[in-house]
Amino acid sequence: MIATEAKRRSYVVLNAWEGDLAARFKAANPKIQTFVYKDLSSTRSYACSNGADDSDLPTGVGYCAADPSWFLRDSAGNRLEYGGYEGHWQMDVGNTAYQNAWADNVVTSSAEVFDGVFMDNALFACDTYHDGVCPAAYPTDESMREAYLSMLAGTRQKFVDAGLKTVANMSNARLHEGAWDSYVEHLDGGFDEWWLTFGDKDLLSEYPQGWSRQIAEITANEAKGKITWVQPHHSGAEQPFRYAYASYLLAKGEHAAISEIEETDRYDGPSRWRAEYDWNLGTPLGAHHEIAKNVHQRDFECGTVIVNANKTGSAPVTVRLDQTQTDEKGAPVTYVALPGTSGTVLRKTC
């Protein structure tokens, strides 16, 4: 599996206890970049036994070693545990001592093994993981975002000095104007864990906090030479895959990567590889542009990508091509008719 997947992938994320796998991926493909998973926002009580933290942690600070003042609490003084994730305790990312301990521990344990750090849970809303309850220290979304900006900015130089790249999970950034760019300023890239398709029938169309905001994540990062990872959720059905993949190609440059997933948090094997990923569309002939309301096209030297980001179920929009091209099924076409939340990747002789 490693020999096959290493040649296909640009990035791989592994747990801290999988350093041997990181070495094997690099041996199979020296260009692949290996990232270690570390949660920014929690410490894990299940990773501590008999008063001692595990040697390899999914976090930057062990539960047993953590200073009590680093735990976030509700207004009644109770520690905040992630809803749905037993043993995940939310930490005060705005606390300078926590920031330094987190970064120093991650750098020390990772710098000689991995190329970078995947920082999970760079959050934006104060009640994430405990709906309707915000930490007493950060009672508003704005104050919570300021705490995360403090952590990302305050620890940035430690990772730069160690030669470790940083990519943070910034799911739901689209809901907070300017949030994606403000966090990425202090990182090497961002990951959108819920990107455009949230299931086979739940596809994100265009509206002020919708489709274009997620496309802009890739566009903004490419302009800065930064990494973007996007993850659509679907079963592999044709419409959500084609919608997500075509939308990704509208903005993709040299630093973006896509990896679909069927089941949330199901990271026990490599994501599906598709024949389309090996298609060579050649050099982009420019940025994507709107050709009808919420319908976008990007032309390539060897193909064309078109997306209709109008609502699911809206009437198809017919787009006529300037030459015969080949659709995903291998059929020659001179036009395509795309309903809302659908996309197509076409190829032409070149």
C-alpha positions in Angstrom: 0.0 0.0 0.0 2.8 2.5 0.9 4.6 1.8 -2.3 1.4 2.5 -4.3 0.1 5.5 -2.4 3.4 7.3 -1.9 3.8 7.8 -5.6 0.2 9.1 -5.9 0.1 11.5 -3.0 1.7 14.9 -2.3 1.0 14.9 1.4 0.3 12.2 4.1 -0.8 12.8 7.7 0.2 10.3 10.3 -0.1 9.9 14.1 2.9 10.7 16.3 3.5 6.9 16.9 3.7 6.2 13.2 7.2 7.7 12.6 8.3 4.4 11.0 5.5 4.8 8.4 6.7 8.4 7.7 10.2 7.0 6.9 8.7 4.3 4.6 6.6 6.9 2.7 9.7 9.0 2.2 11.7 6.1 1.0 9.1 5.2 -1.6 8.7 8.9 -2.7 11.3 11.4 -1.4 9.1 14.3 -2.6 6.1 13.4 -0.4 5.6 15.6 2.6 4.8 13.9 5.9 2.8 15.7 8.6 2.2 14.6 12.2 -1.3 15.0 13.7 -1.5 17.2 16.7 -4.7 18.8 18.2 -4.2 22.5 19.0 -7.2 22.7 21.2 -7.4 19.7 23.5 -5.5 17.4 25.7 -6.6 13.8 26.0 -7.2 12.1 29.4 -7.3 8.7 27.7 -3.6 9.1 26.7 -2.6 9.3 30.4 -2.3 6.2 32.7 -1.2 5.9 36.3 -0.2 9.6 36.3 2.0 9.4 33.3 1.2 10.6 29.7 1.9 8.4 26.7 5.2 9.0 25.1 3.6 9.7 21.7 0.6 12.0 22.0 -2.2 13.1 19.6 -1.8 16.6 21.2 1.0 18.9 22.2 0.4 18.8 25.9 -0.3 15.7 28.0 -3.3 15.6 30.2 -1.3 14.6 33.3 1.4 17.2 32.7 -0.9 20.0 31.9 -1.1 22.9 34.3 -4.7 23.2 35.8 -4.8 26.8 34.7 -4.6 25.7 31.0 -8.0 24.0 30.9 -10.9 26.1 29.7 -13.9 26.2 31.9 -17.6 27.1 31.7 -19.1 29.9 33.8 -19.6 27.4 36.6 -16.0 26.5 36.7 -16.3 23.1 35.1 -13.7 21.9 32.6 -15.1 21.7 29.0 -15.1 18.3 27.4 -15.7 17.9 23.6 -19.2 16.7 23.0 -19.1 13.4 21.2 -15.4 12.9 21.9 -14.9 11.5 25.3 -11.6 12.3 27.0 -11.0 15.4 24.9 -10.6 18.5 27.2 -10.5 21.9 25.7 -7.4 24.0 26.5 -6.8 27.7 26.7 -5.0 28.5 23.4 -4.7 32.1 24.4 -2.5 31.3 27.4 1.1 32.0 26.6 2.5 29.3 28.8 0.2 26.7 27.1 1.2 28.0 23.7 4.9 27.6 24.4 4.6 24.2 26.1 2.5 23.0 23.1 4.9 24.2 20.5 8.1 23.2 22.3 6.7 19.6 22.8 5.6 19.2 19.2 8.9 20.5 17.8 11.0 18.4 20.1 9.1 15.2 19.2 8.5 15.8 15.5 11.4 17.8 13.9 13.6 14.8 13.1 10.8 12.6 12.0 8.2 14.6 10.0 8.2 17.4 7.5 5.3 19.3 9.1 2.6 19.5 11.7 -1.1 19.1 11.0 -2.8 21.3 13.7 -6.3 20.0 14.2 -9.1 22.2 15.5 -8.2 25.8 14.8 -11.6 26.9 15.9 -13.7 30.0 15.1 -16.8 29.7 17.2 -16.7 29.8 21.0 -19.2 27.0 21.5 -17.6 24.5 19.1 -17.9 21.0 20.6 -20.3 22.2 23.3 -23.2 23.8 21.6 -24.5 26.9 23.3 -21.8 27.0 26.0 -18.9 29.2 25.6 -15.8 29.2 27.8 -15.9 31.9 30.5 -12.5 33.2 29.2 -13.8 33.6 25.7 -17.6 34.3 25.7 -17.8 35.5 22.1 -16.7 34.1 18.7 -14.5 37.2 18.2 -12.6 36.6 21.5 -12.2 32.9 20.7 -10.7 33.8 17.3 -8.3 36.3 18.9 -7.1 33.6 21.2 -6.3 31.3 18.2 -4.6 34.1 16.4 -2.5 34.7 19.4 -1.4 31.1 19.5 -0.7 30.8 15.8 1.3 34.0 15.7 3.0 33.4 19.0 4.3 30.0 18.1 5.0 30.6 14.4 8.8 31.2 14.7 9.4 28.0 16.6 8.1 25.9 13.7 9.9 28.0 11.1 13.2 27.6 13.0 12.6 23.9 13.3 12.0 23.6 9.6 8.5 22.2 10.2 5.6 23.3 7.9 2.2 23.9 9.6 -1.2 23.3 8.2 -4.3 23.8 10.4 -7.8 22.4 10.2 -10.0 25.5 9.7 -13.3 23.8 9.0 -16.2 26.3 8.9 -13.9 29.3 8.2 -16.3 30.3 5.4 -18.9 31.2 8.1 -16.7 34.0 9.5 -15.6 36.7 7.1 -11.8 37.1 6.8 -11.2 34.2 9.2 -9.4 31.9 6.7 -6.9 34.5 5.6 -6.3 35.8 9.1 -5.3 32.3 10.4 -3.3 31.3 7.3 -1.1 34.4 7.7 0.6 32.6 10.5 0.7 29.1 8.9 2.0 27.4 5.8 -1.5 26.3 4.8 -5.0 25.4 5.7 -7.3 22.3 5.6 -11.0 22.5 5.0 -12.4 19.3 6.4 -16.0 19.9 5.2 -15.6 21.2 1.6 -18.6 21.7 -0.7 -20.2 18.3 -0.2 -21.5 17.2 3.2 -23.1 14.0 1.9 -24.6 12.7 -1.3 -27.6 15.1 -1.2 -26.2 18.0 0.9 -24.1 20.0 -1.6 -23.0 23.6 -0.9 -24.4 26.0 -3.5 -23.6 29.7 -3.9 -24.8 32.2 -1.3 -22.8 34.8 0.7 -21.2 32.2 3.0 -21.3 29.4 0.5 -19.5 28.0 -2.6 -17.4 31.0 -3.6 -16.0 31.4 -0.1 -14.6 27.8 -0.2 -13.2 28.3 -3.7 -11.5 31.5 -2.5 -9.7 29.5 0.2 -7.6 27.8 -2.6 -7.3 30.9 -4.7 -6.0 33.0 -1.8 -3.5 30.4 -0.7 -2.2 29.8 -4.2 -1.5 33.5 -4.5 0.6 33.3 -1.4 2.4 30.0 -2.3 0.6 28.3 0.6 -0.9 24.8 0.9 -4.6 24.0 0.8 -6.1 20.6 1.6 -9.9 20.1 0.9 -12.0 17.2 1.9 -15.5 16.5 0.4 -17.7 14.1 2.2 -19.8 11.7 0.0 -20.3 8.0 -0.7 -18.5 8.2 -4.1 -21.7 9.0 -5.9 -21.3 10.7 -9.3 -22.8 14.2 -8.7 -21.1 15.1 -5.4 -17.8 13.8 -6.7 -17.9 15.7 -10.0 -19.2 18.9 -8.3 -16.4 18.9 -5.7 -13.6 17.8 -8.1 -14.5 20.2 -10.8 -14.8 23.1 -8.3 -11.4 22.2 -6.9 -9.9 22.3 -10.4 -11.3 25.8 -11.0 -8.9 27.1 -8.4 -6.2 24.5 -8.0 -2.5 25.6 -8.5 0.7 24.0 -7.4 0.0 23.7 -3.7 -3.5 22.3 -3.3 -4.7 18.7 -2.8 -8.0 17.0 -2.6 -9.0 13.8 -0.6 -12.5 12.6 -0.4 -14.0 10.7 2.5 -17.1 8.6 2.9 -17.5 8.6 6.7 -16.5 11.4 9.2 -13.3 10.6 11.0 -12.7 7.4 9.1 -9.0 7.7 8.6 -8.0 4.1 8.8 -6.9 3.8 5.2 -6.0 5.8 2.1 -8.7 7.8 0.5 -10.1 6.6 -2.8 -8.0 7.2 -5.9 -9.8 7.9 -9.1 -8.8 7.7 -12.8 -9.6 11.4 -13.1 -6.7 12.3 -10.8 -4.3 11.0 -13.5 -5.8 13.0 -16.3 -3.5 15.7 -17.7 -5.4 18.8 -18.5 -2.2 20.7 -19.2 -1.5 24.3 -18.3 -4.4 26.5 -17.1 -5.1 29.2 -19.6 -6.2 31.6 -16.9 -8.4 31.9 -13.8 -11.9 30.6 -13.7 -14.6 33.1 -14.9 -18.4 33.3 -14.7 -20.2 32.4 -17.9 -23.7 32.5 -16.5 -25.2 33.3 -13.1 -23.2 31.1 -10.6 -21.8 29.0 -13.5 -18.0 29.1 -13.8 -15.5 27.8 -16.4 -11.8 27.4 -16.4 -10.0 26.6 -19.6 -6.9 24.4 -19.8 -4.5 23.6 -22.6 -6.0 20.1 -22.8 -9.4 20.5 -21.3 -12.2 22.5 -19.8 -13.8 22.5 -16.3 -17.3 23.8 -15.8 -19.3 24.1 -12.5 -22.9 25.1 -11.9 -23.0 26.4 -8.3 -26.7 27.2 -8.3 -29.0 25.4 -5.8 -29.5 21.6 -6.1 -32.5 20.9 -8.2 -32.3 24.1 -10.2 -32.7 24.0 -14.0 -29.8 22.8 -16.0 -27.6 25.4 -17.7 -26.4 24.6 -21.2 -22.9 25.5 -22.1 -21.7 25.2 -25.7 -18.1 24.4 -26.3 -15.8 26.0 -28.9 -14.7 22.5 -30.0 -15.6 18.9 -29.5 -14.3 17.5 -26.2 -14.5 14.2 -24.4 -16.6 13.9 -21.3 -16.0 11.7 -18.2 -17.6 8.7 -19.9 -15.4 8.9 -22.9 -18.1 10.3 -25.2 -17.5 13.3 -27.6 -19.5 16.3 -26.7 -20.1 19.8 -28.2 -22.1 21.1 -25.2 -23.0 20.2 -21.7 -26.2 20.7 -19.7 -25.4 21.1 -16.0 -28.1 21.2 -13.2 -27.4 23.0 -10.0 -24.5 21.8 -7.8 -22.9 19.8 -10.6 -19.7 19.9 -12.5 -17.8 18.4 -15.4 -14.2 17.9 -16.4 -13.7 17.6 -20.1 -10.7 16.7 -22.2 -9.6 17.8 -25.6 -6.8 16.7 -28.0 -3.7 18.7 -27.6 
